[in-house]
Amino acid sequence: MGRLFGTDGVRGVANADLTAELALGLSVAAAHVLAEAGTFEGHRPTAVVGRDPRASGEFLEAAVVAGLASAGVDVLRVGVLPTPAVAYLTGDLGADLGVMLSASHNAMPDNGIKFFARGGHKLADELEDRIEAVYEEHRTGAPWDRPTGAGVGRVSDYDEGFDKYVAHLLAVLPNRIDGLKVVLDEAHGAASRVSPEAFARAGAEVITIGADPDGLNINDGCGSTHLGLLKAAVGEHGADLGIAHDGDADRCLAVDGAGNEVDGDQILAVLALAMREAGTLRGDTVVATVMSNLGFKLAMEREGVQLVQTAVGDRYVLESMKAEGYALGGEQSGHVIVLDHATTGDGTLTGLMLAARVAATGRSLADLAGVMDRLPQVLINVPDVDKARVNTSMELAGAVAEAERELGATGRVLLRPSGTEPLVRVMVEAADIEQARSVAGRLADAVKSALG
């Protein structure tokens, strides 16, 4: 069996790759690994379980809850809430673990399981490996240690989660956003109620799109992966800015008043300067991944902000932040972590803080985001290849070396296997967009040839 956990939990096509049986078994295994220390001195372990609105989340939630309760864990179902809300509630309620059912920005047929440890933190590789090992041991015949009678877990709905999370968001906002007109694209996802409520309570005039989930329309032509509708709505309503989330609202992208995209690098740059001004950017340092635009690095150097870069994945950004005590980090894709207020990327919090900076300075988002110039960057996804051989293929290594010689010091190349999808991502930056496109196209062909 290959490794079940990717860069963001266990993910696959619901009821094909990710079955009810797998969800139940993984939940029992997670209970044994994450809640084992919670059973001492009569303490009953507790889990917080939430989901996004996907239709498959209904049966997968039932499987997860059954698995946890059968392992003696009391379950608090919080219903449809964003991933960062489940993480926050796991910590706030002192739960032993949290579970979020979502495939984030993926299309509706997919779903996923994300586990959180005590405090609402994503799992280290070692914990994921232990869960997989326990799951596989029992899948192949070893019996579970099953409680009976009063030892089984109890299941209840925790309806206070919505208001508790919104109150948290408002409590940590540096200033109100009265007077701003904001368009919110909720991707028909988990933040369809939370985000409009939070922005309205913070003082904004709110226009929503993509906020009518029916279980089938999540991420369908809307949200952070499809910004066309948001750009049009910002122009139509004369809004100051637009905010787009993905299906589980752990990421945020933005659109300025002129309809221009503001990506995660630009959002990080704006927030880094705001937090340094407020004295909350510890070490005057921001953490980002190797996928960040070279223009972001140059802007931070110019502004006197240190940049630490990690492997791709917000979990690696978070690990670096926790290890060194940094306060801000994120990804170009819009995963932004403000560690003083969240244990994972929080799209609603990020959008609120971005709007708060606009309101506090009186400057437009376009003006604020102009702190950095994005170098032309081309990203090509190459599907249906053996992504496991990206770093071992000599043929591909030769193609990369040739591309790097051509680009010289004015650009860079990055190839990486997707952690959640069966494809390889080819990224090329160059001073000239046509050169970037040409080099990226040749590298994509090389990936197909070498790994196809």
N, C-alpha and C positions, 0 to 999 in steps of 0.2 A: 504494500500500500504506500503510495506517495504521501508526502506531508500534507495534511489536511489544511493547516493554517497557512494563509497567505500573509500579505503585508497588513491586512485589516480584517482579521478573523477568518472564519470559514465561509466560503461563498461559492455559489453555483446555481444552476437552473433548478428552481424549486420543484420538488416532486420527481426530479430526475437525478441530479447530482446531490442536491440537498433534500433528503427525504425526512419524513416524520421519524422514522426509525433512527436515522443518524442524529437528528436533533435531540431525540430523547436520550440516546446513549451518550452523546457528548455532554448533555446537561448533568446526567448522573456522574460522569467522570469529573466534570468541573466541580460538582458539589463535593466529591471526595477529596479533590486537590485544594480547592479554594476555601472550603468551609470546614475542613478537618480540625482546624485550631479553634473553631467556634463552638465545639461541642463539649468543652471542658466545664466543669463545675455547674452542670445543669443548664448552661446557656444553649438556647435553640438557635441554630444558624438561620439567617434571613437572606433572601435574595430579592432584588428589585428587577422586574421584567417589563420591558417596553418594546414597542415596535413602530415601524412606519406603516402607511395605509395599504401596502400591497395586499391583494387578496390572499396570497399564499401565507402571509403573516398570521392569518387567523388560525390555520391548522398547525403551523409551526410553533406559534405561541402555545397552543394547547399541548403540543408534544414537549416543549421545554418545561412548561409548568408541571406536567405530569412527571417528567424525569426528576426535577428538583424535589417535588413533594415526596416522591417515592424514596428519595435518598434522605428524607428527614429534614428537609429545608422548608421553612415557612416562606411563602411567596407573596410579595406585594405586587399586584399587577397595576401598572400606571397607565396602560393603554397606549394610544398613539401620541408619542412625544418624540422630540429630537434626541439623537444620540447623546449630545452634551447634557440634556436634561436628565437622562437615565444615569449618566456618570455623576452628575451633581447630586441627585437624590440618593445614589448608592453611598456617597460619602456623607451627605447631610443626615441621613437616617441611620448611619452606623451599620449598614448592611454588610454581610460577609462577602457578597459578590453581587454583580449586576449583569444582566443579559439584555442585549439589544438585537432585535431582529430587523435587519435592513441590508440591502445591497447598495446603499448610498446612491451614487449617480448612475448605476447600471440600469438597464431597461427592465421593465416590469416583470418579465418571466424569471429573472434572477431573484435570489434572496440570500441572506447571509446571517451568521450568528457572531456577534461580538461579545466577548466576556470582559468584565471589569473586576479587578480585585478590590479588597477593602480600600476605602478612600476614593473609589471611582477611577482608579488608574488602569490604563491598558496593560495587558500582560506582557511580561518579558518572554523572550524565546524559551527560556528554561521552563517557565510555567506552562506554556503552550505544549512543549514537548512532554511534560509530565501528564497533562490531560490526554494527549494523544496516546501515550503509553498505557494509561489506565483504561481508556476506551478500547484499545486494540486487545489488551489482555482479556477483557471480559467479552468482547465480541467473538473471540475465538474459543470461548468455553468456560473460562473461570467464572464462578458465580459471584454476583454482587452480594455485599453485606446489606441486607434489606431490613429496615426497621418495621415493626408491626405495632398494632394497637395505637396507643397514644404517641408512639414514636414517629409516626408518619407526619409529614409536613402539612400545614394548613394553608389554604389559599384564600386571599381576600383582595378586593379592589382598593387601591389607594387613590381616591379621587382628588386629594389635596395636592397631588404632584404638580398640576398645571399652575395653580396660583402660587405655590411655593417657588417654582422655578422662575416665573415672571417676576415675582417680588425680588428674587436674588439678582436678576438682570438689572432691574431698576436701582437696586441698592448700590451696585458697584459702578454705575454709570458716572463719569466725572462731572457731567453737567447736563441739564435738560436740552431738548432739541426743539423747543417752541419756535414756531414760525417756519419750519422747514416743510416742504412738500416732498414726500418720498413715495416712490412706487416700489412695491415689494412683489417679486416673483417667487412664489413658494414651491414651484415645481410639482404642484399637487401632492406634496409630501408631508412629512411629519411636523413641519412648522406652520402649517396652513392656518392654525388658530393662534399659536404662541406668538409668532413674530408680529403679526398685525396688532395684537393686543399690547405687546411690549412697546412697540413704536408709538402707538396711540397714547398709552399712559405716560410715555416720556415727553409728549407734547407735539408730536408731528402730525401733520395732515397726511393721512395714509390712503393710498390707492393700491388695491391688491389685484394681482392677476395670478393665474395658476394656483388658486386657493380653494379648489372644489374637488378634492380627491374622491374617486369612486372605487378605488382598489385596483383599477386597471390603467389609469392615465398618468401615473407617477413618472416624472422626467420626460413625458411624451411631447417633444418639441418645445419644451420650456425649461426654466430653471438655469442653473449655472453652466450647463453644457450647451444651451441654446439661447443666446442672449438677444436674438432678433426681436422677439415680442417685447422684451423689457425696453430695448432701445426705442422702439416705436411708441410705447406707452409713455416713456419719459418725455418724448417730444410732444405727443398729443396733449398731455396734461400740463406741460410747462413746469415739470418737476425740477427740484434742485438736484436730485440724484435718484438712482435706482439701485436696489439691492436684489441680488439673485442668490437663492440657496439651492442645494441639491436635495435629493430625496430624504435624507436623514438630517439635513441642516447642520452638518458639522463643517461646512465650508461656506464661504461668502465671496462672490465677485460683485463688482459694482459698475455702474454706468454714470458718467457725469452728465451735467445739464445739457450738453451738446450731443449726447448720445454716444460718446466714446467709451470703450471698455476700459475699466480700471482693474487690473488683475491683482493676484495675491502679492506679487513683488511690490507693486505700487502701494497697496494697502499697508503692507509691512513698513514701507518707507515712511508713509504718513504717520502711522502709529508710533514708530520708533522715535521720530522727532518730537511728537506730542508727549510721549512718556519721558523722554530725556528732559524736556522742558519742565515736566511735573516732578522730576526727581525719582521716577519709579523704574527707569530703564537701568537695572542693576548692571554694573560694570560697563555702562555705555555700550552694550553688546546686544546684537540680535542674531538669532540662529535661523539658518535657512538650509535648503538642500542644494545639491549640485545641479539641480534643474533650474535654479534661479537665474534670471537673465543677467548677463554680464553688466548691463547698465545699472542694475541694482547694486552690485558690488562696487562699481565706480562711484555711484551716488553716496553710498555709505562711507566710503573712503574720503570723499570730498567733505562730508558733513562731520567727520571725526567720530563716526560710529563703527565699532569693531564688528566684523562679520565672522561667524563660525559656521562652517558648512558640513552637512551630514549626508548620509545616504538618503535616497528618496523614500519618503514615507513619514507621516507626521509622528509615528511612534518613535522614530530615530531622532527627530527634532526634539521630542519631549524628553527622551533619555538624556540627550546632551544638556538640555535646560536644567533638568533635575540634578544631574551630576555636578554642574558648575554653578548652579544657583541663578541662572539667567531668567529674565522675566518675560521675554517676548521671542516668539519664533513662529515659523510657518513655511508654507509652500506656495509656489506660484499658482497652483490650482485653487487657492483660496482657503486652505486649512490654516487658520491662524490661532495660535495658542497664547493666551494671556495668563500666565501661570498663577498669578496672584488671585485670579477669579475663576479659573477653569482648569480641569485636569486633561482636557482634550480640546481639539479644534471646536469652536463654537461659532457658527455662522451668524446667529442672531446677535450675540454679544459683539462680534466683530463689526457687523453692520451698525449697531448702535454706537459703538465707539468711534467709527468713521464719521457718522452723522454728527456726533457730539463735537468732533474736531472742527467740522464745517461750521457748526453753530457757534462755537467758542471763538473762532478766529474771524468769522464774517467773510472768509475767503471761499471761493467756489471749490468744488472738488477737483475740477480740472487744474486750477491753480496749485492746489496742494499736491496733487499727483505729479505735477510737473517737476518735482524735486529730482526725478530720475527720467532719463531718456532710455526707452527700450531699444536695444539693438535688435535688428531684424533676426527673427528666430523662426525656424521651420521645424515642425514636428510631424513626422509621418509614422503612423501605426502600421506595422507589417504583420498581418494575421497568418495563422495556419503554418507556423514554422516551429522548429524545436528550440524554444526559448532557453532551455537549460544549457545550450551550447554557445551562448553569446560570448562568454569569456574564455572559451577554449578553442574556438575555431581559428586555425592559422590563416585560412583564406580570408576570413572576416577581419582579423587583426591587420593583415596587409592592406586591405581596403581602407581601414580607419587611419593607418599611418600615412597613406598617400593623401587622404583628405586633410589631415592635420598639417602636412607639409604645404599643401595648397593654401590653406587659410592663414598659416603663420600666426603671428601674435594678435591679429585682428579678429580672430574667431575661435570657435571650439566645437568639438564633436562629443556627443554622449550617446551611447547605445545602452539600453537596459531592458531586461525582460519585465513585463507587467507583473505586478504582484497579485492582480485580481482577475486578469483576462489572459486568454491564450494568444498573446502577441508580443512582439518586440517593438519598443519605441525608439525611433531614430530622431535625434535632436541635433540641429546644426545652427550655430550662430555665426554671423558674418557682418562686416560693415555694410555690405550691399545685399539687398534682399534677393536679387537674381542669382548671385553667387551662392547664397544660402540654399535656395531652391535647387540649384543645379547639383551641389554637393550632396544634399539630402536625398535627392532622387537617385543618384548613383549609389549611395550607401544603402538605400532601401532595396535596390536591385541586388546589391551584394549580399544583403541579409537573406533574400529569397533564394539566391543561388547557393549560399553556404549552408543555410539552415533548413531549406525547404525539403 
